[in-house]
Amino acid sequence: MSGGRHVVPVGRSFTPEEGAQLTVLSVLDAVYGVSHGDSELVERGRRTLTRLRAVQHP
């Protein structure tokens, strides 16, 4: 086996409502991180917002 990670999907897909809730919670977490000025939280928040924008506007 190589040194890379292999992720195996587990469980079921999200319902549309669960997917929307996950998006909202991700945005809230990102905004919280950005608003607190901690460099690690700011970077994580920015990455999350960038990822969400890419998904919403491919």
C-alpha positions as CSV (number, residue, x, y, z in Angstrom):
1,M,0.0,0.0,0.0
2,S,1.3,3.5,-0.8
3,G,1.7,6.3,1.7
4,G,-1.3,8.2,0.4
5,R,-4.7,8.1,2.2
6,H,-7.5,6.1,0.7
7,V,-11.0,7.3,1.8
8,V,-13.8,4.8,1.5
9,P,-17.3,6.3,1.3
10,V,-19.5,5.0,4.2
11,G,-23.2,5.4,4.9
12,R,-25.8,7.1,2.8
13,S,-25.9,10.3,0.9
14,F,-27.3,13.5,2.5
15,T,-30.9,14.5,1.8
16,P,-31.2,17.9,0.2
17,E,-32.3,19.3,3.5
18,E,-29.2,17.8,5.3
19,G,-26.9,19.1,2.6
20,A,-28.4,22.6,3.0
21,Q,-27.9,22.4,6.8
22,L,-24.3,21.3,6.4
23,T,-23.7,24.2,4.0
24,V,-25.2,26.7,6.5
25,L,-23.2,25.2,9.4
26,S,-20.0,25.3,7.4
27,V,-20.5,29.0,6.6
28,L,-21.3,29.8,10.2
29,D,-18.1,28.0,11.3
30,A,-16.0,29.8,8.7
31,V,-17.4,33.2,9.6
32,Y,-16.8,32.5,13.3
33,G,-13.2,31.6,12.5
34,V,-12.6,34.7,10.4
35,S,-14.2,37.0,12.9
36,H,-11.9,35.8,15.8
37,G,-8.6,36.7,14.1
38,D,-6.8,33.5,15.0
39,S,-4.6,32.8,11.9
40,E,-5.4,29.1,11.8
41,L,-9.2,29.7,12.1
42,V,-9.0,32.5,9.5
43,E,-7.2,30.2,7.0
44,R,-9.7,27.3,7.7
45,G,-12.6,29.7,7.3
46,R,-11.3,31.1,4.0
47,R,-10.7,27.6,2.6
48,T,-14.2,26.6,3.6
49,L,-15.8,29.7,2.0
50,T,-13.7,29.2,-1.2
51,R,-14.8,25.5,-1.4
52,L,-18.4,26.4,-0.9
53,R,-18.3,29.1,-3.6
54,A,-16.7,26.6,-6.0
55,V,-19.5,24.1,-5.4
56,Q,-22.3,26.7,-5.7
57,H,-20.8,28.3,-8.9
58,P,-18.8,25.7,-10.8
